[in-house]
Amino acid sequence: MTDLELPGMLHVTLVRSPYAHARLVRLDTQAATGVPGVRAVVGSGDLTGCDPYFGPAFRDRPILAIDVVRYEGEPVVAVVADDEGAAAEAAALVDVAYEELPAVTTLEEALAPGAPLVHTAEPLAGHFADLSTLRAKPGTNICHQFDFERGRGAAAFADAHLILEDTYTFPRVQHYSMEPHAAVAAWNEAGELTVWASTQNPYSVRVELAKMFDVPLGRIRIVVPLLGGGFGGKTYAKLEPIVGALARMTGRPVRLALSAEEAFRTVRRCDARVRARLGFTREGLLLAAECDADFDVGAYADIGPRIIQKGTYTATGPYRVPHVRLHSNAVYTNTTPGGAFRGFGVPQLAWAIESVLDEAARRLDHDPVELRRQNLLAHGEEFAPGDAPIDGKFEESLNRAAHAIRWTQGAAADRGRGVAMMLKASIGPTVSEAIVRLHADASATVLASAVEMGQGARTVMAQIAAEVLAIPVGRVFVATPDTAVTPYDQTTSSSRSTTMTGRAVQEAAADVRDQLLHVASGRLGVPAARLRLEDGAVVGASERLAYPDVLEERFGMGGGELIGRGVVAPGRSAAPLGGSTPFWEMAVGAAEIVVDEETGAITVEKYVSVADVGRCINPLQCEAQDEGAVLQGLGHTLLEEMLYERGQLLNANLVDYRVPRAEDLPRVLECRFVENADGAGPFGAKGAGEGSLVPVAPAVGNALSRLTGVRLRELPLTPERVWRALRARRAGP
Amino acid sequence: MTDLELPGMLHVTLVRSPYAHARLVRLDTQAATGVPGVRAVVGSGDLTGCDPYFGPAFRDRPILAIDVVRYEGEPVVAVVADDEGAAAEAAALVDVAYEELPAVTTLEEALAPGAPLVHTAEPLAGHFADLSTLRAKPGTNICHQFDFERGRGAAAFADAHLILEDTYTFPRVQHYSMEPHAAVAAWNEAGELTVWASTQNPYSVRVELAKMFDVPLGRIRIVVPLLGGGFGGKTYAKLEPIVGALARMTGRPVRLALSAEEAFRTVRRCDARVRARLGFTREGLLLAAECDADFDVGAYADIGPRIIQKGTYTATGPYRVPHVRLHSNAVYTNTTPGGAFRGFGVPQLAWAIESVLDEAARRLDHDPVELRRQNLLAHGEEFAPGDAPIDGKFEESLNRAAHAIRWTQGAAADRGRGVAMMLKASIGPTVSEAIVRLHADASATVLASAVEMGQGARTVMAQIAAEVLAIPVGRVFVATPDTAVTPYDQTTSSSRSTTMTGRAVQEAAADVRDQLLHVASGRLGVPAARLRLEDGAVVGASERLAYPDVLEERFGMGGGELIGRGVVAPGRSAAPLGGSTPFWEMAVGAAEIVVDEETGAITVEKYVSVADVGRCINPLQCEAQDEGAVLQGLGHTLLEEMLYERGQLLNANLVDYRVPRAEDLPRVLECRFVENADGAGPFGAKGAGEGSLVPVAPAVGNALSRLTGVRLRELPLTPERVWRALRARRAGP
């Protein structure tokens, strides 16, 4: 993506705010404008012909800061120049005068009574269709609230034998994609805008830009070359609005490619504080659950309001809980905006719930695996009234994980073991569409808009089409996602591509198959029902017609192509968030750790991940996905946290922000899959790739607790935190 | 097209043969290779991994000359360099030693007994599907022959009251597109080749390259930006093979953009010599027709063999002729290859037949309009057994033209009037496919592969989709033809795009319409048959549902798109050339001229063109097309001819090759249309754009004859030729 060049292309450098919160007092661009090669030095006031605000949930994020800056690193001025050198030189000469304002950089500060407000106006609704009710709390930094209750809610705690309550916090972490965000925009003479963008959901970006520039959807073209990682950080508009606006201003193609440091100032995971309360019967059955979660969405809401809904809704995980009360807040702070990140709100809650669950097992004197097992939702059971029935077998996953970690066998004295589970809904309502074209030589092209970002979507789509069409996968070509030509797909996220886009591809290929059978049936004089596809030909009991001959029969010449169409749109439902999940994502993690009592350092010796994926379309890719998920999970579990001091982000670089390295890999890492072909996707597949990240933190935390008796409630479990806790335990009462 | 740039792109300059026919004796590239910036100096022997020959009818044309050069200007060596300057500098240093061979540069020379042979080996079949029988004449320069007979053939002349026979010649002319040929090729790491090409038929080029590089069709991607003119000169592979091969060799994107001078060395119209013989009854009815036509296809056949079939097959034009014998030869000469050019063989034959017809009228003492009228095929009458019935009203066109030129009113003494008619088949069997996508905001995208080359195809496709979908044309966007994504379309030529591609678009849009009606019917509880589309909404007697609401109903969310599919494939038939024409193209021309007796200069004072187009989808565009056709026809009628002397092309440049200028426009130029909505295309349209070129030469020639008594048989009707003929007449016996 970042190496795209267009003739006459200009380059952008952004001047960013050094303050967490400040009023813009004066902007002097004269010196910058004079640098040779500089084409424009643009502040918000210079942008015309477009809505200056964007955002999927709320239109609260300005293309360039308007009057006020709300986080350190917020773009204030864009310098557009012939090359990056000139742009950078000029950017250093832009003189902005600020009047500093009091800032809030933590949930505590933001939620304190009388806290400074990050936004003073009510947010405007964004384009995200299914965020039906916006519930800000005026006069506070809470920009959205979510409430959910079923059964008797909190009242049921009165009947509990055991009630446990605790508060857990989850850190701010960054996606750390190998390729930071990049975008190139160009308007043509017909008033059509093309943006080559590092985005996971080109169709959402298309809506955003169409609204921003007030043009029909068909006039906005988003092309997505291969991405160097996404992890949710490239969902919804990020750089596309500014390059679109600057390309329009300058009449030239405009490119903006961020550094890793700037990615930290673009989006991150929402840190969270979760108070979880669980009530059990004497027998250890879950009776009631309560959660109060605060998610820090940073300076602009991005998709945060949806995250708190979706994440909180499944707070109770894979367990049967008759009585539930859930509440969560999306809270503005003067920090980098929080957005989607692998797990979409679930890791924050699972960290709390799965930890409390282990504490409950200890208090009930139950085995933690046993306690989980007896509370699991059954295959086919409704998660919540109106939502999709559970489409996997939790017990099988749990047993596989327990067996692999040798749960029932004693661990060495210096080793601790812990387990954790997760459940996650995918996005719903949802739509994926695909077109499959069979060419005259029995090669095929798939048009679909699933974005390839290293997860292997292109390969999987090719496999699915090849399987249905009975041709070698090497003869299937997958087009680059491009809203001008590849059909609608809601998003490449939510672990949905194989299941939903894959199903659309499967249906489109089946449409081609039906056409092949129909034409061959006519030619061979054999009913279509007695024909099948095999090795590039329609075959019957004794008949055989190769695809090129079928097409020749259909078209009367050596040309033409069969076009198949696949549309997957489960639609709305009575489910609480407006659409049932099309499938459930589920995983179990089991960790075996050692702790260096001298340093507090945790080493994960062995980690077993078991994900119920229905069926692995591509087993190697599934394994690679889940290895990546576990490793990324180890990041926030042991190492990662974006650190702020007086509103300044301290470690936004590849040296000070420490992600897992090869040496941090568990000595043994096993990623296993439950495959009962019970998923909604092609050949019984369902989503994978996010789930296995979620259990990592609670599995490690539970192992630590079981090994040392120390229960930590704050991530990451850094050596210092562990060491302090161990010392406090030794010094204990 | 020519301004496309890719990162790392290399530029090609071709070293061309200075000889019409020669053996390559030695090639010294050392000095050229040493020029800074030069990446490769490539002769045919350096090309690997590809078939070195290409061509749609025969694979007789080498990417770079092999052993022998066969025309002046043939590419011999390719210099690939960082920029065009270095490539040109190095090209001048390439040292090629030739051994000259005897050459044939005219039909007479090529067909003389014992003539030197342009090719000594039998040609290999090309990919063009429907050139079923290859009939070369070994030991001669005839590479293909066509024969057609119906009724009693030539035997019927025995019963004729009047037999007229004469031989007419048609010159070599060049397409003279404003933008010469250009192509950029790039292979990616997956072994996929993308070529941005100035081609009128990307799907033919795809087949050619897939065969050449032995890869599946899906791995070859041909993208066609807007072209600066085509006129047939950009059909079938031209530069694509060499840039594809060089890009593969160098591992870099490679660009080749020709100069106008080089376009003259790439393709031209086939010159022809046509002996026409017509037999009439006493009443002036056509009884028998015979044609023997030699077409000069130059050094390589290109699509010439198909041209002689197609052109000759309709030699008898719009007239009812019971007995017919036709024969034509495609003849190799040592000149620029002859290929498709607006009219595709018909202008050459019509020049002869329409001239002989006027001579017959004189001899029969019939009015030429009257003579034509009494011989016209009727609407619905079969042109030839098994072929499509006539789908227009010739008489109406003829009457319109005669009326507009005031045929029945006396012309001024110094003015002469002439008429001529034409009939042309389009390509068959044939396939066009399209996809129409209706977006959530009631804008739409059309995916089709009709190439925009100035003729207005994009506008027409948008109009057709807009009409069916009842949305403003400004909300319909037409994708760029790109074989990776836009569906199969046989070719943008043969006047077929509006009719065939347009019909595919119409069907695809109707498919979307049916989906809209179906969904709205369910939502409104009204049968679909009582609903219609109006102004972006489905409406009934009292109901109204805007498209965004229909889509929301269909998809359960504010996203998703309706995908419509249109496939038009009339298939094979019993018609003589394997597929009936899907429509007939027909036009009448009427000219009023003056002649300067001192200089011989003809001035066309008034020209009326009447084309039966069924229906003008875009009247302004139809008019512009036909004005261009008449003007281009005036080129070969009065001015244009590629002149060779001893094998050297003398006037291959924009100064010496004289095309019509604004001052050459008839003082009055009227382009009119017969619109009976009787065409096979959308809303009754049929093909336009080629037809009106055809009658120009015979109409002017007939006018000259009627004004001066001088009958010229050789085009162009230059002042010198006219003056000599006038002088000969005055000096006559």
Boltz contact constraints between the chains, C-beta under 6 A:
constraints:
  - contact:
      token1: [A, 5]
      token2: [B, 7]
      max_distance: 6.0
  - contact:
      token1: [A, 7]
      token2: [B, 5]
      max_distance: 6.0
  - contact:
      token1: [A, 129]
      token2: [B, 557]
      max_distance: 6.0
  - contact:
      token1: [A, 129]
      token2: [B, 558]
      max_distance: 6.0
  - contact:
      token1: [A, 216]
      token2: [B, 441]
      max_distance: 6.0
  - contact:
      token1: [A, 216]
      token2: [B, 443]
      max_distance: 6.0
  - contact:
      token1: [A, 216]
      token2: [B, 475]
      max_distance: 6.0
  - contact:
      token1: [A, 217]
      token2: [B, 439]
      max_distance: 6.0
  - contact:
      token1: [A, 217]
      token2: [B, 441]
      max_distance: 6.0
  - contact:
      token1: [A, 217]
      token2: [B, 443]
      max_distance: 6.0
  - contact:
      token1: [A, 218]
      token2: [B, 439]
      max_distance: 6.0
  - contact:
      token1: [A, 218]
      token2: [B, 443]
      max_distance: 6.0
  - contact:
      token1: [A, 218]
      token2: [B, 445]
      max_distance: 6.0
  - contact:
      token1: [A, 218]
      token2: [B, 477]
      max_distance: 6.0
  - contact:
      token1: [A, 429]
      token2: [B, 556]
      max_distance: 6.0
  - contact:
      token1: [A, 429]
      token2: [B, 557]
      max_distance: 6.0
  - contact:
      token1: [A, 431]
      token2: [B, 555]
      max_distance: 6.0
  - contact:
      token1: [A, 431]
      token2: [B, 559]
      max_distance: 6.0
  - contact:
      token1: [A, 431]
      token2: [B, 560]
      max_distance: 6.0
  - contact:
      token1: [A, 439]
      token2: [B, 217]
      max_distance: 6.0
  - contact:
      token1: [A, 439]
      token2: [B, 218]
      max_distance: 6.0
  - contact:
      token1: [A, 441]
      token2: [B, 216]
      max_distance: 6.0
  - contact:
      token1: [A, 441]
      token2: [B, 217]
      max_distance: 6.0
  - contact:
      token1: [A, 443]
      token2: [B, 216]
      max_distance: 6.0
  - contact:
      token1: [A, 443]
      token2: [B, 217]
      max_distance: 6.0
  - contact:
      token1: [A, 443]
      token2: [B, 218]
      max_distance: 6.0
  - contact:
      token1: [A, 445]
      token2: [B, 218]
      max_distance: 6.0
  - contact:
      token1: [A, 475]
      token2: [B, 216]
      max_distance: 6.0
  - contact:
      token1: [A, 477]
      token2: [B, 218]
      max_distance: 6.0
  - contact:
      token1: [A, 479]
      token2: [B, 484]
      max_distance: 6.0
  - contact:
      token1: [A, 479]
      token2: [B, 485]
      max_distance: 6.0
  - contact:
      token1: [A, 484]
      token2: [B, 479]
      max_distance: 6.0
  - contact:
      token1: [A, 485]
      token2: [B, 479]
      max_distance: 6.0
  - contact:
      token1: [A, 485]
      token2: [B, 485]
      max_distance: 6.0
  - contact:
      token1: [A, 487]
      token2: [B, 563]
      max_distance: 6.0
  - contact:
      token1: [A, 488]
      token2: [B, 560]
      max_distance: 6.0
  - contact:
      token1: [A, 488]
      token2: [B, 561]
      max_distance: 6.0
  - contact:
      token1: [A, 490]
      token2: [B, 559]
      max_distance: 6.0
  - contact:
      token1: [A, 555]
      token2: [B, 431]
      max_distance: 6.0
  - contact:
      token1: [A, 555]
      token2: [B, 569]
      max_distance: 6.0
  - contact:
      token1: [A, 556]
      token2: [B, 429]
      max_distance: 6.0
  - contact:
      token1: [A, 556]
      token2: [B, 571]
      max_distance: 6.0
  - contact:
      token1: [A, 556]
      token2: [B, 572]
      max_distance: 6.0
  - contact:
      token1: [A, 557]
      token2: [B, 129]
      max_distance: 6.0
  - contact:
      token1: [A, 557]
      token2: [B, 429]
      max_distance: 6.0
  - contact:
      token1: [A, 558]
      token2: [B, 129]
      max_distance: 6.0
  - contact:
      token1: [A, 559]
      token2: [B, 431]
      max_distance: 6.0
  - contact:
      token1: [A, 559]
      token2: [B, 490]
      max_distance: 6.0
  - contact:
      token1: [A, 560]
      token2: [B, 431]
      max_distance: 6.0
  - contact:
      token1: [A, 560]
      token2: [B, 488]
      max_distance: 6.0
  - contact:
      token1: [A, 560]
      token2: [B, 569]
      max_distance: 6.0
  - contact:
      token1: [A, 561]
      token2: [B, 488]
      max_distance: 6.0
  - contact:
      token1: [A, 563]
      token2: [B, 487]
      max_distance: 6.0
  - contact:
      token1: [A, 563]
      token2: [B, 565]
      max_distance: 6.0
  - contact:
      token1: [A, 565]
      token2: [B, 563]
      max_distance: 6.0
  - contact:
      token1: [A, 569]
      token2: [B, 555]
      max_distance: 6.0
  - contact:
      token1: [A, 569]
      token2: [B, 560]
      max_distance: 6.0
  - contact:
      token1: [A, 571]
      token2: [B, 556]
      max_distance: 6.0
  - contact:
      token1: [A, 572]
      token2: [B, 556]
      max_distance: 6.0
